[in-house]
């Protein structure tokens, strides 16, 4: 027999590492251990099981060729032994043994030559009064998902409250409101959804879209307690109001399960996540760790970060399997690429947000735009909304985020830039990034190239834009007559707004502007606007060439303002 390898945790990381090792070293004796009865399932698919998009829970635990990944599958197909419903209670590093406890209370010691820790994460404990009431669920495992769907399917729930507006919270809100028709409210302590992942404008765009689908948001509120009747939740009390709730989903973030490693004397980081090197080794050379229980370096800041992503867990699992078999594989620093589906739109990104970049000491700005995702003459074109974060002094691209109704197209753009972020690309690198072009798929000047060109224009002081929030502030000045708004679109497009806002909204098409300079008010700042920002930027250049310096153009124009949720 070969060496004995024990793998603690059998969902994504552990299963991948075990299978990779057995492919490379068939004689290795591998044992997977997990405290749950469900193993090797797609945890990121849980909201889609609850929503009904995935009909049966077993589909999340099945291969692409429809074999259930249970104990028998791993033994018969992979020659890997599995222990479920078994908890690892201690690691005795000096003796190279682990202590296990089965559900019936029996304990024993198991020896190992090498050990893999893939203990995953847990839902953050809010420590709130009443959270043990019936009808309150977290989304930490497939078992939780089955319980949630069963409770909803009973037909006894009409109202739902989701605590947390991150990935899981928003996906679960969609599932509850869309498939099950529950009156759904999301409570988030931050002042935006997806805090830390996208900027406020993209966040508000996604929020506005979800609100149109019936989801209610309570931002800047924290849950104080849960109140119940007959042992079941009935109300959620926040610091501002009381919400009716037949069911509550707690999705207020997760924490790494690093306690087992810490108790064994392995080094852990700021949130209890296990520290590993680029080979996924812990501070013990015979113990590897990966997945949701570890910290890994950010490729842009170089600092350890927490990235509980299923895709990353699988890649790390392969690296661990390689190195268990004697290879020298490396898991590089990450940029945290993500995407979340929200009804008919998506939010995605990679790298740093503007807020994070500023916190890290970069001289950062963000550039926003919207443009068609394919040729303007192609019938299935849709607007896409992107934000690029760049360092003003070095021109380094630090991050990108986006939103669009064509999710695949949006994710494709994010992935293209994400692949370069670790190499510290400059704005010029993105301006000249090569994209495959055909009218049904993209524009000749792709939206990502155009986004970088906008950044170039701003950095070189050619373009002077404002965003949605700044426009909302200027709008009050415009209505007072302190600032003049010029609509640079065609007359027919501007006419609707001129009639709606007489004396406030003035239409001068960009191609007529140079011949109508005498119509511009003297001594007043100008706000230039068009549909997506192209013509208003041209107008800005025209005016500045003629000495009219006090003007700004609006990022993304009317289209972005509407998508942001502004009623104009």
PALUM-399737 format. One record per residue (C-alpha): residue number from 0; x, y, z. Coordinates in steps of 0.001 Angstrom, whole numbers, plus 524288, in hexadecimal, padded with zeros to 5 digits. Example, Ala and Ser with C-alpha at 12.3 -4.5 7.8 and 13.67 -1.06 7.14 Angstrom:
<atoms>
pos; u; v; w
0; 8300C; 7EE6C; 81E78
1; 83566; 7FBDC; 81BE4
</atoms>
This chain:
<atoms>
pos; u; v; w
0; 80000; 80000; 80000
1; 80408; 80DFD; 7FDBF
2; 803EC; 8192A; 80745
3; 7F7DA; 81C2D; 80F63
4; 7F167; 82943; 80C87
5; 7E601; 82E1F; 814A8
6; 7DD4C; 838DD; 80F49
7; 7D4DA; 84056; 818F5
8; 7C931; 84608; 811C4
9; 7C317; 83FC5; 805D6
10; 7BBC9; 84A5B; 7FE75
11; 7C392; 851DC; 7F41F
12; 7D1D1; 85310; 7F84E
13; 7D320; 845ED; 7FF07
14; 7CCA0; 83DEE; 7F46D
15; 7D4A6; 84461; 7E9CC
16; 7E187; 84277; 7F0F7
17; 7DE8C; 8342E; 7F3CD
18; 7DAAD; 83105; 7E5D7
19; 7E656; 83805; 7DFFC
20; 7EFAE; 830C3; 7E8FD
21; 7E9E5; 82388; 7E569
22; 7EB42; 82678; 7D6ED
23; 7F9A1; 8298C; 7D8B9
24; 7FCC5; 81F98; 7E33E
25; 7F32E; 8142B; 7E28C
26; 7F9ED; 80CD8; 7EDA6
27; 7F74D; 817AF; 7F775
28; 7EDCC; 81419; 8024A
29; 7E434; 81F6E; 802DA
30; 7D942; 82194; 80CA3
31; 7CF54; 82CA6; 80B92
32; 7C8E3; 830B5; 81863
33; 7BD1F; 839AB; 819C2
34; 7B3E2; 83CEC; 824EC
35; 7A820; 83DDA; 81BC9
36; 7A107; 8331F; 81474
37; 7A1A8; 83AA2; 8078D
38; 7AEF6; 83B50; 80106
39; 7B4C9; 8408F; 7F474
40; 7A962; 8495E; 7F0F6
41; 7A8DE; 85657; 7E9EB
42; 7A655; 85F9E; 7F526
43; 7A552; 86B60; 7EC2A
44; 79975; 864FC; 7E5F7
45; 7919F; 864FD; 7F2A0
46; 789A9; 87153; 7EF89
47; 785D7; 86B65; 7E279
48; 78108; 85F1C; 7E921
49; 778D9; 8676F; 7F252
50; 773A6; 86F2E; 7E6B3
51; 77009; 862EF; 7DF2F
52; 7797D; 8655F; 7D3F8
53; 78012; 858E8; 7D8B9
54; 77509; 84F55; 7DAE8
55; 77B49; 84584; 7E417
56; 785D8; 846F7; 7EE6B
57; 78CB9; 83AEE; 7E926
58; 78FF3; 84283; 7DCBB
59; 79930; 84AF9; 7E4B4
60; 7A02F; 83EA6; 7E914
61; 7A0C9; 83835; 7DBB0
62; 7AB25; 837BC; 7D137
63; 7A8C1; 83D3B; 7C3A3
64; 7A5FC; 82F2C; 7BF8F
65; 79B91; 82DB9; 7CA2E
66; 7A285; 8255A; 7D444
67; 79FE6; 828CF; 7E273
68; 7AC8C; 82C67; 7E963
69; 7AA41; 824BD; 7F5E1
70; 7B2BC; 81B58; 7FDA4
71; 7B083; 81059; 7F3F6
72; 7B436; 818F9; 7E869
73; 7C122; 81CD1; 7EE93
74; 7C457; 80ECB; 7F243
75; 7C050; 80857; 7E57C
76; 7C49D; 812E4; 7DBF2
77; 7D004; 81949; 7E2F3
78; 7D4D2; 80F0D; 7ECB8
79; 7D339; 81933; 7F774
80; 7CD8D; 815AC; 804B2
81; 7C3A5; 81EDF; 80ACC
82; 7BEFB; 8210F; 818BB
83; 7B2D5; 8298E; 819F2
84; 7AC2A; 82E60; 8265B
85; 7B9A2; 82E66; 82C87
86; 7BFD8; 83A1E; 83310
87; 7CE69; 83C51; 83469
88; 7D066; 841AA; 84218
89; 7DF2B; 8431A; 842C9
90; 7EBCE; 84216; 83B2C
91; 7F755; 83C32; 84281
92; 80272; 840DD; 839FE
93; 80D92; 83AA2; 8419C
94; 8075C; 82D25; 840A2
95; 801FB; 8301C; 832EB
96; 7F46D; 82BBF; 836F6
97; 7E6F9; 831D6; 836E2
98; 7DC56; 82F90; 840D5
99; 7CEB9; 82CDB; 83B80
100; 7C148; 82BE4; 8417E
101; 7B5D9; 8251F; 83AFB
102; 7A7C1; 82929; 83CE7
103; 7A5A1; 81DFD; 84674
104; 7B032; 823BC; 84F3A
105; 7BAE1; 819CC; 84C7B
106; 7C887; 81F74; 84B7E
107; 7D4EB; 81A68; 84536
108; 7E21F; 81E8C; 83FF2
109; 7E634; 81DAB; 831B4
110; 7F46D; 81E7C; 82D46
111; 7F8B4; 82631; 82156
112; 804B0; 828B4; 81943
113; 7FEF0; 8351B; 8138F
114; 7F2C8; 83CB0; 81738
115; 7E9D9; 845DC; 80FAE
116; 7E0F8; 84F87; 8169B
117; 7D524; 853C7; 80ED0
118; 7CBE0; 85740; 819D4
119; 7C520; 86220; 81258
120; 7BDA3; 86D26; 818B3
121; 7B223; 86FF1; 8217D
122; 7A798; 87A47; 82171
123; 7AAF1; 885AB; 82A46
124; 7A3F2; 8848A; 8375A
125; 79C50; 8911F; 83960
126; 79A16; 88E2B; 847D7
127; 78C99; 89446; 8471B
128; 7816E; 891D2; 8506E
129; 777C7; 8880C; 84AE6
130; 78038; 88248; 8402E
131; 77D2C; 87472; 844E5
132; 76EC3; 87617; 84164
133; 76903; 86CF1; 8374F
134; 768BE; 8723D; 82982
135; 77629; 8789D; 82A76
136; 78042; 87275; 8218F
137; 78E2D; 8747A; 81D31
138; 79383; 86FB7; 81036
139; 79F9D; 86838; 813F2
140; 79D6E; 85ACA; 80E17
141; 79513; 85299; 8051C
142; 78DD1; 84DE3; 81119
143; 78A03; 85C03; 81401
144; 7853B; 85DD7; 8061A
145; 77C9D; 851C7; 806C0
146; 776A4; 856A2; 81379
147; 77407; 86437; 80DE1
148; 76D98; 85F28; 80190
149; 7654A; 85598; 8094B
150; 760A5; 8607F; 8124F
151; 75CF4; 86966; 8070A
152; 75675; 85E8E; 7FF46
153; 74D60; 85BE4; 80AC1
154; 7462E; 86844; 806DE
155; 74647; 86E2D; 8146D
156; 74F5C; 87993; 8113E
157; 74AC0; 88629; 80AF2
158; 75522; 88FB6; 80F71
159; 763D8; 88E3B; 81007
160; 76F0B; 89645; 81556
161; 77CF3; 8941B; 810B1
162; 787A2; 8994E; 8198E
163; 79334; 89D55; 81135
164; 79483; 8A27B; 80354
165; 7A07C; 89B08; 7FEE1
166; 7A0FF; 88FE0; 7F51B
167; 798BC; 88600; 7FC6F
168; 78F49; 8900E; 801C9
169; 78C0C; 895A0; 7F472
170; 78B4C; 88856; 7EDD9
171; 78237; 88368; 7F86E
172; 779EE; 88FC1; 7F785
173; 77819; 88D2C; 7E90A
174; 77480; 87EFD; 7EBB2
175; 76A6F; 88294; 7F60D
176; 7642D; 88DA7; 7EE60
177; 764AB; 887FD; 7E0B7
178; 761D4; 87982; 7E1F1
179; 759D6; 8796B; 7EE6B
180; 75365; 886BF; 7EDA2
181; 756BD; 88A76; 7FB90
182; 75688; 898BB; 7FFA5
183; 7651F; 899EA; 80190
184; 76CC3; 8A45A; 808D7
185; 77B99; 8A4F1; 80985
186; 781A8; 8AB6B; 81579
187; 78FBB; 8AFE6; 813E0
188; 797D4; 8B73E; 81DE4
189; 79FD5; 8BE0A; 81348
190; 79A9F; 8C940; 80B08
191; 79B3C; 8C125; 7FE84
192; 79990; 8B346; 7F9CC
193; 7A5A6; 8AB0E; 7F6EA
194; 7AE43; 8B37D; 7FFBF
195; 7BCA0; 8B198; 7FCF5
196; 7BA41; 8AB86; 7EFA4
197; 7B4DF; 8B683; 7E72A
198; 7B407; 8C535; 7E80C
199; 7A7B6; 8CC68; 7EC2B
200; 7A2EF; 8CF6F; 7DE62
201; 7A32A; 8C175; 7D974
202; 79D73; 8BD00; 7E666
203; 79213; 8C65D; 7E51F
204; 78FBC; 8C219; 7D70D
205; 78E6B; 8B3FB; 7DB6A
206; 78610; 8B7FA; 7E6FB
207; 77D08; 8BFB8; 7DE18
208; 77B96; 8B3E5; 7D534
209; 77833; 8AAF4; 7E091
210; 76E79; 8B4C3; 7E5FA
211; 76754; 8B46E; 7D901
212; 765ED; 8A5BD; 7DB33
213; 75F99; 8A810; 7E86A
214; 76B0B; 8A6B8; 7F1DB
215; 76B2D; 8B11C; 7FC8C
216; 77804; 8B612; 80228
217; 77AC4; 8BBCB; 80F78
218; 788A2; 8C0FD; 80EBD
219; 78FFF; 8C6B7; 81A26
220; 787F4; 8BEB6; 823BE
221; 78C6B; 8B463; 82D4D
222; 78450; 8A979; 83322
223; 7823C; 8AB0B; 841BE
224; 77A2F; 89EDE; 844C3
225; 770C5; 894D5; 83F7F
226; 7633A; 89398; 84567
227; 75B0D; 88759; 844AB
228; 74DDC; 8813E; 84705
229; 74C1A; 87319; 84B25
230; 75A99; 870A0; 8499B
231; 75B7A; 875AA; 83BA3
232; 760A2; 88289; 83690
233; 75647; 88CCD; 833E7
234; 75D8B; 899BC; 8339A
235; 76B13; 89F52; 83130
236; 76E0E; 8AB56; 83953
237; 77882; 8B46A; 833E7
238; 77E00; 8C0DD; 839BD
239; 77404; 8C859; 8319E
240; 767AA; 8C01F; 82FE5
241; 760BF; 8B320; 831A1
242; 75EEB; 8AA15; 825EA
243; 75549; 89EDF; 824D8
244; 75C08; 891FE; 821A9
245; 7574B; 88400; 82052
246; 764F6; 87FC3; 81C76
247; 7725B; 885DB; 81E87
248; 77EE6; 882EC; 8172A
249; 78B70; 88719; 81DEA
250; 795C8; 88A11; 813B8
251; 79DF5; 89443; 81AB1
252; 7AB30; 88F48; 81676
253; 7B388; 8836B; 81960
254; 7BFCD; 88060; 82122
255; 7CA5B; 8761D; 81EAB
256; 7CA43; 869BC; 826C7
257; 7D845; 86AF8; 82B42
258; 7D68B; 866D1; 83966
259; 7DB4A; 858E4; 83742
260; 7E7DE; 85DD3; 83126
261; 7E9DC; 8686C; 83B56
262; 7E81C; 85EB9; 84676
263; 7F2BC; 85668; 84040
264; 7FC21; 861E3; 84064
265; 7FB4D; 86520; 831EF
266; 7FC40; 87382; 82EB9
267; 7EF84; 87AA1; 82BD4
268; 7ECC0; 8887B; 82760
269; 7E42E; 89433; 82A21
270; 7D6EE; 88D61; 829B2
271; 7DB2D; 87FEC; 82DFC
272; 7DE3A; 87B7C; 82036
273; 7E999; 87206; 81EC4
274; 7F60E; 877C2; 81912
275; 7FC1E; 87004; 80DEF
276; 80763; 871C6; 8047E
277; 8061B; 871A4; 7F5B8
278; 80691; 862BF; 7F5E1
279; 7FAC5; 862DF; 7FF20
280; 8033D; 85DCB; 80A40
281; 80085; 86240; 8180D
282; 80B4C; 86512; 821D2
283; 80C66; 85645; 82340
284; 8129B; 850C9; 816C5
285; 80A60; 84468; 8178D
286; 7FD74; 84BA8; 818A2
287; 7F6E8; 8528D; 80D4A
288; 7EAC1; 85B15; 80DA8
289; 7E219; 861F1; 803DB
290; 7D49E; 866B6; 80048
291; 7CBED; 86EE5; 808FE
292; 7D43A; 86CA2; 81533
293; 7E0B3; 8734E; 8105E
294; 7E61D; 880C6; 80DA0
295; 7ED84; 8832D; 800FD
296; 7F4B6; 88F39; 7FBED
297; 7EE04; 8995F; 7F385
298; 7F548; 89B14; 7E6B4
299; 7F3E6; 8A9DF; 7E6F6
300; 7F673; 8AD4E; 7F534
301; 7FEE2; 8A19C; 7F8C8
302; 7F77B; 8A07D; 805A2
303; 7F087; 8943E; 80A8B
304; 7E220; 89448; 8073D
305; 7D639; 88BB0; 808D5
306; 7D056; 88684; 7FC2E
307; 7C5EF; 87C12; 7FE99
308; 7C395; 878CB; 7F049
309; 7C012; 86B5F; 7EB22
310; 7C86A; 86D3D; 7DF07
311; 7D457; 8706A; 7E733
312; 7D206; 864AC; 7F010
313; 7D259; 85B8E; 7E46A
314; 7DECC; 86175; 7DEEE
315; 7E557; 860CD; 7EC2D
316; 7E0F1; 852B6; 7EDBE
317; 7E806; 84F00; 7E151
318; 7F470; 855E1; 7E5E0
319; 7F3EB; 84EA2; 7F2DA
320; 7F1CD; 841AB; 7EBEA
321; 7FD8D; 84477; 7E353
322; 80659; 84791; 7EEC3
323; 801E0; 83BE0; 7F6B6
324; 80694; 833CC; 7EB39
325; 813EA; 83A4C; 7EB28
326; 811D8; 844AA; 7E0D2
327; 81578; 852E4; 7E2E1
328; 808D3; 859CC; 7DF51
329; 805E9; 867A8; 7E37B
330; 7F929; 86EAB; 7E667
331; 7FB6E; 87CE7; 7E289
332; 7F5FF; 888FC; 7E95F
333; 7E7EC; 88C0C; 7E5DD
334; 7DFDC; 897B4; 7E170
335; 7D2E6; 892C4; 7E6CF
336; 7CB1C; 89173; 7DA2E
337; 7BC91; 88FEC; 7DCDD
338; 7AF26; 89058; 7D69D
339; 7A16A; 88FE7; 7DC28
340; 794AC; 88E55; 7D499
341; 789AF; 89770; 7D8C9
342; 77D1E; 8949F; 7D157
343; 77FC9; 89990; 7C376
344; 78CB9; 8A01C; 7C63F
345; 799D4; 89CE4; 7CC57
346; 7A447; 8A34F; 7D486
347; 7B255; 89F15; 7D2AF
348; 7BFFF; 8A3E1; 7D501
349; 7CE45; 8A164; 7D7E0
350; 7D8CF; 8A8A9; 7DF30
351; 7D6C0; 8B490; 7E7C2
352; 7CB21; 8BD8F; 7E8DD
353; 7CDCD; 8CC1A; 7E9A4
354; 7CB48; 8CC1E; 7F84C
355; 7D495; 8C0C8; 7FA9F
356; 7DEFB; 8C6B8; 7F1D2
357; 7DEAA; 8D37A; 7F95D
358; 7DF5C; 8CC18; 8063F
359; 7EB70; 8C50D; 8012B
360; 7F223; 8D1F5; 7FE5C
361; 7F0B4; 8D29F; 7EFA1
362; 7EE5E; 8DFC9; 7E90B
363; 7E254; 8D9CA; 7E302
364; 7D701; 8DE85; 7DAC5
365; 7CBD8; 8D6FE; 7D4B1
366; 7C6DF; 8D832; 7C6DB
367; 7B8F2; 8D467; 7C389
368; 7B23C; 8D2C1; 7B698
369; 7A769; 8CBCC; 7AF7B
370; 7A814; 8C734; 7A183
371; 7A1B5; 8BD07; 798F7
372; 7A732; 8AF6D; 79AF9
373; 7A782; 8ACAB; 78C59
374; 7A67C; 8B3FD; 77F7A
375; 79C75; 8BEF1; 78021
376; 795A9; 8B9E3; 773FF
377; 7942D; 8ABF1; 778F8
378; 78642; 8A934; 77DBB
379; 78999; 8A27D; 78AB6
380; 79245; 8AD73; 78FBC
381; 790FC; 8B163; 79DFF
382; 7975B; 8BBB9; 7A664
383; 7A237; 8B767; 7AF7C
384; 7A6FD; 8BF2D; 7BB2F
385; 7B548; 8BEAC; 7BF3C
386; 7BE12; 8C51D; 7C944
387; 7CCEB; 8C54A; 7C892
388; 7D570; 8C8B9; 7D447
389; 7E2BC; 8CE66; 7D0E9
390; 7EE07; 8D4BE; 7D80D
391; 7EF52; 8E2DC; 7D3D3
392; 7FE03; 8E3F1; 7D57D
393; 80278; 8D6E5; 7CFD6
394; 7F6F7; 8D446; 7C688
395; 7F646; 8C66A; 7CBF7
396; 7E91B; 8BFC4; 7CA87
397; 7E4E7; 8BB16; 7D802
398; 7D76D; 8B55E; 7D5E1
399; 7CB6D; 8B434; 7CD71
400; 7BD15; 8B224; 7D08C
401; 7B148; 8B103; 7C7C1
402; 7A2D6; 8AEA3; 7C605
403; 79ACB; 8AA6B; 7BA68
404; 78EDF; 8A2E8; 7B61D
405; 79713; 89A02; 7AD82
406; 79E64; 89360; 7B87D
407; 7A792; 88B4F; 7B015
408; 7ABBF; 89752; 7A876
409; 7AE13; 89F32; 7B4D0
410; 7B5B4; 89472; 7BBA6
411; 7BDFB; 8929B; 7AF7A
412; 7C277; 8A0BC; 7B02A
413; 7C582; 89FD5; 7BEA6
414; 7CD21; 8932D; 7BCD7
415; 7D568; 8991E; 7B20D
416; 7DA30; 8A3E1; 7BB08
417; 7DAF3; 89B01; 7C6F0
418; 7E4EE; 8928C; 7BFEC
419; 7EDF7; 89E51; 7BEE6
420; 7EC6C; 8A4A1; 7CC41
421; 7F720; 89CB7; 7D2D2
422; 8009E; 8A1E7; 7C88D
423; 7FD9F; 8AFF4; 7CC83
424; 7F893; 8B46B; 7BF3D
425; 7F868; 8C2BD; 7BB74
426; 7ECC8; 8C9B8; 7B598
427; 7F350; 8C890; 7A840
428; 7F3B6; 8B9C1; 7A97F
429; 7E4F8; 8B95C; 7AB05
430; 7E2F0; 8C354; 7A025
431; 7EA2B; 8BA1D; 79708
432; 7E52C; 8AD4C; 79C89
433; 7E1A1; 8A46A; 7913A
434; 7D39D; 89F84; 790B1
435; 7CD66; 89684; 786C6
436; 7C42B; 89EA9; 77E83
437; 7B7F6; 89B91; 776EB
438; 7AB95; 8A3FB; 7774D
439; 7A338; 899A7; 77E3E
440; 7AD1F; 8991F; 7895F
441; 7B401; 8A624; 78B06
442; 7B731; 8B374; 78565
443; 7C311; 8B654; 77D12
444; 7C7B4; 8BEC7; 78865
445; 7C3D8; 8B604; 7939C
446; 7BD89; 8BC08; 79F8B
447; 7C969; 8B85C; 7A7CA
448; 7D278; 8BF73; 79E53
449; 7C94C; 8CB20; 79EA7
450; 7C909; 8CAD9; 7AD84
451; 7D7D2; 8CB8C; 7AE0B
452; 7D7A1; 8D67B; 7A3F7
453; 7CE8E; 8DE29; 7ACE4
454; 7D84C; 8DC18; 7B7EB
455; 7E329; 8E0F5; 7AF12
456; 7DB69; 8ED34; 7ABBE
457; 7D8E8; 8F014; 7BA1C
458; 7E6F1; 8EDAA; 7BE49
459; 7EBC0; 8F69B; 7B36A
460; 7E233; 9014C; 7B7B9
461; 7DA5E; 900E7; 7AB23
462; 7CDB1; 8FC15; 7B11F
463; 7C6FB; 901DC; 7BD0B
464; 7BBBE; 8F909; 7C131
465; 7B242; 8F793; 7CC71
466; 7AB51; 8EB3B; 7D0FB
467; 79D46; 8E855; 7D479
468; 79E0F; 8ECF2; 7E28D
469; 7A4A3; 8F9A3; 7DE98
470; 79A6C; 8FBC6; 7D408
471; 78F97; 8F9F3; 7DE04
472; 795D2; 904D7; 7E5FC
473; 79799; 90D77; 7D9F5
474; 78979; 90AC6; 7D60A
475; 784DE; 912ED; 7E174
476; 78DB4; 91E08; 7DCEB
477; 78897; 91C6E; 7CF10
478; 77A87; 91D86; 7D3A5
479; 77E05; 929E9; 7DB13
480; 7841E; 92FA9; 7CED8
481; 791D1; 93030; 7D48B
482; 796F5; 9266E; 7CA90
483; 7930A; 924AE; 7BC52
484; 79081; 9171C; 7B6C6
485; 79313; 914CC; 7A852
486; 78D8D; 90890; 7A1DF
487; 796A5; 90519; 796A2
488; 78DD5; 8FACD; 79092
489; 78562; 8FC1A; 78478
490; 77A26; 905BF; 78550
491; 76FB9; 8FB33; 7864E
492; 77684; 8F4DB; 791F4
493; 77859; 901A7; 79923
494; 76AAA; 906B8; 79638
495; 76429; 8FD77; 79FE7
496; 76C77; 902D2; 7AAF8
497; 76B62; 910F2; 7A67D
498; 75C9C; 90FBB; 7A766
499; 75D88; 908DD; 7B48F
500; 7671D; 912E2; 7BA17
501; 76485; 91FC8; 7B2F5
502; 76EEC; 929F1; 7B52C
503; 777A0; 91FED; 7BBD1
504; 77AD9; 915C2; 7B182
505; 7809A; 91B98; 7A524
506; 78329; 91397; 798F5
507; 78E5A; 91725; 78FE8
508; 792BB; 90B92; 78785
509; 7A159; 90992; 787FC
510; 7A28B; 90B4E; 77948
511; 79C21; 918D3; 77A72
512; 7A32B; 91D66; 786A5
513; 7AE31; 9252C; 78064
514; 7A443; 92CE0; 77879
515; 79BD5; 92FE5; 7844D
516; 7A5D5; 9343A; 78E57
517; 79EA2; 94111; 78FEF
518; 79355; 93999; 7963C
519; 79BA7; 9356A; 7A1B7
520; 79988; 93D82; 7AE01
521; 7A500; 945C2; 7B22E
522; 7AAF3; 94345; 7BF65
523; 7A3D5; 9369D; 7C23C
524; 7A9EF; 92922; 7C39A
525; 7A539; 91F42; 7B996
526; 7A165; 91113; 7BB5B
527; 7A229; 909F3; 7AE58
528; 79A3A; 8FDA3; 7AC76
529; 7968D; 8F421; 7A1B6
530; 791DC; 8E615; 7A18B
531; 79E64; 8DEF7; 7A57C
532; 7A8C3; 8E99B; 7A656
533; 7AEF9; 8E944; 798DA
534; 7A8EA; 8F5A1; 79319
535; 7A9CE; 8FD4A; 79FC1
536; 7B873; 8FA82; 7A02C
537; 7B9DE; 8FF53; 7922F
538; 7B234; 90B6A; 7961C
539; 7BB4C; 90D7F; 7A19F
540; 7C71B; 90D31; 798B4
541; 7C074; 916C1; 78F5D
542; 7BD4D; 9204B; 79A47
543; 7CA9B; 91FA3; 7A0AC
544; 7D118; 92232; 7939B
545; 7C8F1; 92EA4; 792DF
546; 7CC90; 932E2; 7A090
547; 7C089; 92DF1; 7A7D0
548; 7C769; 926DF; 7B2F4
549; 7BCFA; 92630; 7BD87
550; 7B5CE; 919F6; 7B93B
551; 7B4BA; 90BA2; 7BCB0
552; 7AF99; 8FFBB; 7B592
553; 7A796; 8F4EB; 7BBDC
554; 7AD38; 8E71A; 7BC97
555; 7A413; 8DE4D; 7B4D7
556; 79A33; 8E90F; 7B22B
557; 78B7F; 8E792; 7B363
558; 78C58; 8D8C9; 7B1E8
559; 794EC; 8D73A; 7BDE2
560; 78CE6; 8E0BC; 7C602
561; 78087; 8D919; 7C319
562; 78702; 8CC10; 7C5E0
563; 78C1F; 8D1D9; 7D28C
564; 77E0A; 8D46D; 7D655
565; 77CEE; 8E31C; 7D474
566; 76F78; 8E77F; 7D030
567; 771F9; 8F221; 7C634
</atoms>
